[in-house]
Amino acid sequence: MLLTFRPTPTCTRFQTSIEMPCMKCGAQMRLATIERRDQNYDVLTYRCTPCDSGESFLKAR
């Protein structure tokens, strides 16, 4: 079963990149999915292979 990560409660306007540092282990997480939430926001989910964690963020369009 795939884990679904919930978005952090903050909305961000950062530039989307395919990698970002993992908050748990510091390795590079890869952008796994971009899901349209509504007409104003997307949910970006990053996965970390070394520690098998993930983070999701709301991103304003």
N, CA, C and O atoms as CSV, one atom per row, in Angstrom:
chain,resi,resn,atom,element,x,y,z
A,1,MET,N,N,0.836,-1.177,0.000
A,1,MET,CA,C,0.000,0.000,0.000
A,1,MET,C,C,0.882,1.242,0.000
A,1,MET,O,O,1.838,1.326,0.770
A,2,LEU,N,N,0.566,2.200,-0.855
A,2,LEU,CA,C,1.315,3.453,-0.918
A,2,LEU,C,C,0.855,4.385,0.187
A,2,LEU,O,O,-0.340,4.514,0.453
A,3,LEU,N,N,1.817,5.031,0.825
A,3,LEU,CA,C,1.487,6.014,1.839
A,3,LEU,C,C,1.098,7.320,1.173
A,3,LEU,O,O,1.722,7.728,0.193
A,4,THR,N,N,0.091,7.969,1.687
A,4,THR,CA,C,-0.309,9.275,1.190
A,4,THR,C,C,0.138,10.304,2.204
A,4,THR,O,O,-0.245,10.241,3.372
A,5,PHE,N,N,0.947,11.251,1.764
A,5,PHE,CA,C,1.439,12.285,2.651
A,5,PHE,C,C,0.526,13.492,2.571
A,5,PHE,O,O,0.133,13.920,1.486
A,6,ARG,N,N,0.195,14.028,3.718
A,6,ARG,CA,C,-0.671,15.199,3.763
A,6,ARG,C,C,0.164,16.456,3.591
A,6,ARG,O,O,1.299,16.517,4.064
A,7,PRO,N,N,-0.386,17.457,2.920
A,7,PRO,CA,C,0.366,18.702,2.750
A,7,PRO,C,C,0.635,19.378,4.083
A,7,PRO,O,O,-0.159,19.279,5.019
A,8,THR,N,N,1.762,20.066,4.153
A,8,THR,CA,C,2.036,20.874,5.326
A,8,THR,C,C,0.988,21.986,5.372
A,8,THR,O,O,0.430,22.331,4.331
A,9,PRO,N,N,0.708,22.550,6.528
A,9,PRO,CA,C,-0.346,23.552,6.612
A,9,PRO,C,C,0.023,24.890,5.986
A,9,PRO,O,O,-0.815,25.791,5.922
A,10,THR,N,N,1.250,25.035,5.527
A,10,THR,CA,C,1.643,26.301,4.928
A,10,THR,C,C,1.588,26.207,3.410
A,10,THR,O,O,1.815,25.146,2.829
A,11,CYS,N,N,1.293,27.296,2.802
A,11,CYS,CA,C,1.296,27.389,1.346
A,11,CYS,C,C,2.604,28.051,0.936
A,11,CYS,O,O,3.064,28.992,1.583
A,12,THR,N,N,3.184,27.564,-0.117
A,12,THR,CA,C,4.476,28.106,-0.520
A,12,THR,C,C,4.439,28.607,-1.953
A,12,THR,O,O,3.653,28.129,-2.771
A,13,ARG,N,N,5.284,29.560,-2.245
A,13,ARG,CA,C,5.404,30.086,-3.599
A,13,ARG,C,C,6.807,29.846,-4.152
A,13,ARG,O,O,7.239,30.536,-5.075
A,14,PHE,N,N,7.526,28.857,-3.582
A,14,PHE,CA,C,8.871,28.587,-4.041
A,14,PHE,C,C,8.860,28.049,-5.468
A,14,PHE,O,O,7.845,27.532,-5.936
A,15,GLN,N,N,9.975,28.171,-6.147
A,15,GLN,CA,C,10.099,27.637,-7.490
A,15,GLN,C,C,10.132,26.116,-7.412
A,15,GLN,O,O,10.902,25.549,-6.636
A,16,THR,N,N,9.322,25.472,-8.192
A,16,THR,CA,C,9.280,24.016,-8.206
A,16,THR,C,C,10.580,23.473,-8.769
A,16,THR,O,O,11.047,23.906,-9.823
A,17,SER,N,N,11.160,22.513,-8.047
A,17,SER,CA,C,12.360,21.852,-8.535
A,17,SER,C,C,12.137,20.350,-8.419
A,17,SER,O,O,11.216,19.911,-7.731
A,18,ILE,N,N,12.967,19.568,-9.083
A,18,ILE,CA,C,12.777,18.120,-9.026
A,18,ILE,C,C,13.425,17.499,-7.802
A,18,ILE,O,O,13.183,16.329,-7.507
A,19,GLU,N,N,14.249,18.263,-7.078
A,19,GLU,CA,C,14.892,17.757,-5.867
A,19,GLU,C,C,14.845,18.798,-4.761
A,19,GLU,O,O,14.821,20.003,-5.014
A,20,MET,N,N,14.833,18.305,-3.531
A,20,MET,CA,C,14.955,19.162,-2.359
A,20,MET,C,C,15.505,18.306,-1.231
A,20,MET,O,O,15.324,17.088,-1.256
A,21,PRO,N,N,16.179,18.902,-0.227
A,21,PRO,CA,C,16.744,18.112,0.861
A,21,PRO,C,C,15.658,17.488,1.731
A,21,PRO,O,O,14.639,18.115,2.020
A,22,CYS,N,N,15.889,16.259,2.139
A,22,CYS,CA,C,14.975,15.548,3.033
A,22,CYS,C,C,15.076,16.163,4.425
A,22,CYS,O,O,16.172,16.443,4.910
A,23,MET,N,N,13.944,16.367,5.053
A,23,MET,CA,C,13.918,16.947,6.390
A,23,MET,C,C,14.335,15.944,7.461
A,23,MET,O,O,14.682,16.339,8.574
A,24,LYS,N,N,14.305,14.653,7.140
A,24,LYS,CA,C,14.691,13.622,8.112
A,24,LYS,C,C,16.168,13.282,8.034
A,24,LYS,O,O,16.865,13.300,9.048
A,25,CYS,N,N,16.660,12.965,6.811
A,25,CYS,CA,C,18.028,12.448,6.700
A,25,CYS,C,C,18.980,13.361,5.934
A,25,CYS,O,O,20.190,13.139,5.960
A,26,GLY,N,N,18.461,14.384,5.252
A,26,GLY,CA,C,19.309,15.322,4.528
A,26,GLY,C,C,19.643,14.917,3.106
A,26,GLY,O,O,20.225,15.709,2.364
A,27,ALA,N,N,19.288,13.689,2.702
A,27,ALA,CA,C,19.524,13.255,1.316
A,27,ALA,C,C,18.588,14.020,0.381
A,27,ALA,O,O,17.659,14.682,0.844
A,28,GLN,N,N,18.821,13.936,-0.909
A,28,GLN,CA,C,17.975,14.627,-1.875
A,28,GLN,C,C,16.689,13.831,-2.125
A,28,GLN,O,O,16.735,12.666,-2.519
A,29,MET,N,N,15.545,14.480,-1.889
A,29,MET,CA,C,14.259,13.885,-2.211
A,29,MET,C,C,13.920,14.267,-3.645
A,29,MET,O,O,14.288,15.346,-4.109
A,30,ARG,N,N,13.221,13.382,-4.343
A,30,ARG,CA,C,12.810,13.631,-5.726
A,30,ARG,C,C,11.328,13.972,-5.776
A,30,ARG,O,O,10.530,13.434,-5.008
A,31,LEU,N,N,10.973,14.866,-6.682
A,31,LEU,CA,C,9.574,15.201,-6.898
A,31,LEU,C,C,8.874,13.974,-7.472
A,31,LEU,O,O,9.241,13.495,-8.545
A,32,ALA,N,N,7.876,13.468,-6.767
A,32,ALA,CA,C,7.188,12.248,-7.188
A,32,ALA,C,C,5.887,12.553,-7.923
A,32,ALA,O,O,5.602,11.947,-8.956
A,33,THR,N,N,5.097,13.486,-7.400
A,33,THR,CA,C,3.815,13.811,-8.043
A,33,THR,C,C,3.478,15.284,-7.881
A,33,THR,O,O,3.887,15.941,-6.924
A,34,ILE,N,N,2.721,15.775,-8.844
A,34,ILE,CA,C,2.095,17.095,-8.755
A,34,ILE,C,C,0.615,16.851,-9.007
A,34,ILE,O,O,0.220,16.421,-10.091
A,35,GLU,N,N,-0.198,17.129,-7.994
A,35,GLU,CA,C,-1.639,16.914,-8.111
A,35,GLU,C,C,-2.354,18.252,-8.043
A,35,GLU,O,O,-2.050,19.086,-7.190
A,36,ARG,N,N,-3.288,18.449,-8.930
A,36,ARG,CA,C,-4.084,19.673,-8.913
A,36,ARG,C,C,-5.074,19.596,-7.763
A,36,ARG,O,O,-5.887,18.673,-7.705
A,37,ARG,N,N,-5.016,20.552,-6.852
A,37,ARG,CA,C,-5.939,20.570,-5.708
A,37,ARG,C,C,-7.223,21.309,-6.070
A,37,ARG,O,O,-8.327,20.834,-5.802
A,38,ASP,N,N,-7.061,22.461,-6.675
A,38,ASP,CA,C,-8.181,23.240,-7.186
A,38,ASP,C,C,-7.604,24.219,-8.196
A,38,ASP,O,O,-6.474,24.038,-8.650
A,39,GLN,N,N,-8.353,25.249,-8.554
A,39,GLN,CA,C,-7.858,26.160,-9.588
A,39,GLN,C,C,-6.728,27.061,-9.114
A,39,GLN,O,O,-6.092,27.724,-9.933
A,40,ASN,N,N,-6.461,27.101,-7.803
A,40,ASN,CA,C,-5.430,27.991,-7.268
A,40,ASN,C,C,-4.201,27.285,-6.715
A,40,ASN,O,O,-3.143,27.901,-6.588
A,41,TYR,N,N,-4.322,26.006,-6.385
A,41,TYR,CA,C,-3.237,25.301,-5.697
A,41,TYR,C,C,-2.950,23.934,-6.313
A,41,TYR,O,O,-3.833,23.281,-6.870
A,42,ASP,N,N,-1.690,23.526,-6.197
A,42,ASP,CA,C,-1.256,22.173,-6.526
A,42,ASP,C,C,-0.664,21.559,-5.261
A,42,ASP,O,O,-0.207,22.280,-4.374
A,43,VAL,N,N,-0.671,20.236,-5.177
A,43,VAL,CA,C,-0.007,19.515,-4.090
A,43,VAL,C,C,1.218,18.842,-4.690
A,43,VAL,O,O,1.095,17.983,-5.564
A,44,LEU,N,N,2.407,19.233,-4.219
A,44,LEU,CA,C,3.664,18.643,-4.681
A,44,LEU,C,C,4.124,17.640,-3.639
A,44,LEU,O,O,4.228,17.977,-2.460
A,45,THR,N,N,4.402,16.406,-4.059
A,45,THR,CA,C,4.867,15.369,-3.141
A,45,THR,C,C,6.268,14.949,-3.539
A,45,THR,O,O,6.524,14.575,-4.684
A,46,TYR,N,N,7.177,15.019,-2.563
A,46,TYR,CA,C,8.571,14.603,-2.744
A,46,TYR,C,C,8.793,13.315,-1.964
A,46,TYR,O,O,8.262,13.153,-0.865
A,47,ARG,N,N,9.581,12.390,-2.530
A,47,ARG,CA,C,9.901,11.107,-1.887
A,47,ARG,C,C,11.400,10.991,-1.669
A,47,ARG,O,O,12.198,11.362,-2.531
A,48,CYS,N,N,11.771,10.471,-0.504
A,48,CYS,CA,C,13.170,10.219,-0.180
A,48,CYS,C,C,13.406,8.711,-0.213
A,48,CYS,O,O,12.840,7.978,0.598
A,49,THR,N,N,14.224,8.254,-1.128
A,49,THR,CA,C,14.505,6.826,-1.250
A,49,THR,C,C,15.343,6.300,-0.086
A,49,THR,O,O,15.011,5.243,0.449
A,50,PRO,N,N,16.424,6.988,0.339
A,50,PRO,CA,C,17.252,6.440,1.414
A,50,PRO,C,C,16.510,6.162,2.727
A,50,PRO,O,O,16.741,5.126,3.350
A,51,CYS,N,N,15.629,7.060,3.152
A,51,CYS,CA,C,14.943,6.839,4.434
A,51,CYS,C,C,13.460,6.521,4.268
A,51,CYS,O,O,12.742,6.392,5.259
A,52,ASP,N,N,12.996,6.394,3.025
A,52,ASP,CA,C,11.614,6.030,2.711
A,52,ASP,C,C,10.600,6.963,3.367
A,52,ASP,O,O,9.592,6.518,3.917
A,53,SER,N,N,10.883,8.255,3.301
A,53,SER,CA,C,9.942,9.243,3.831
A,53,SER,C,C,9.441,10.109,2.676
A,53,SER,O,O,9.882,9.966,1.536
A,54,GLY,N,N,8.528,10.995,2.992
A,54,GLY,CA,C,7.996,11.890,1.976
A,54,GLY,C,C,7.444,13.143,2.608
A,54,GLY,O,O,7.101,13.170,3.790
A,55,GLU,N,N,7.364,14.170,1.806
A,55,GLU,CA,C,6.782,15.447,2.242
A,55,GLU,C,C,5.912,15.978,1.115
A,55,GLU,O,O,6.254,15.852,-0.061
A,56,SER,N,N,4.790,16.570,1.485
A,56,SER,CA,C,3.901,17.193,0.511
A,56,SER,C,C,3.702,18.654,0.883
A,56,SER,O,O,3.673,19.015,2.059
A,57,PHE,N,N,3.566,19.484,-0.142
A,57,PHE,CA,C,3.425,20.918,0.048
A,57,PHE,C,C,2.326,21.449,-0.849
A,57,PHE,O,O,2.163,20.992,-1.980
A,58,LEU,N,N,1.571,22.413,-0.346
A,58,LEU,CA,C,0.650,23.163,-1.195
A,58,LEU,C,C,1.458,24.229,-1.914
A,58,LEU,O,O,2.290,24.903,-1.305
A,59,LYS,N,N,1.216,24.383,-3.204
A,59,LYS,CA,C,1.916,25.411,-3.966
A,59,LYS,C,C,0.880,26.248,-4.711
A,59,LYS,O,O,0.055,25.722,-5.458
A,60,ALA,N,N,0.939,27.557,-4.494
A,60,ALA,CA,C,0.068,28.470,-5.218
A,60,ALA,C,C,0.507,28.499,-6.680
A,60,ALA,O,O,1.699,28.444,-6.983
A,61,ARG,N,N,-0.445,28.584,-7.558
A,61,ARG,CA,C,-0.122,28.652,-8.994
A,61,ARG,C,C,0.316,30.026,-9.378
A,61,ARG,O,O,0.627,30.271,-10.544
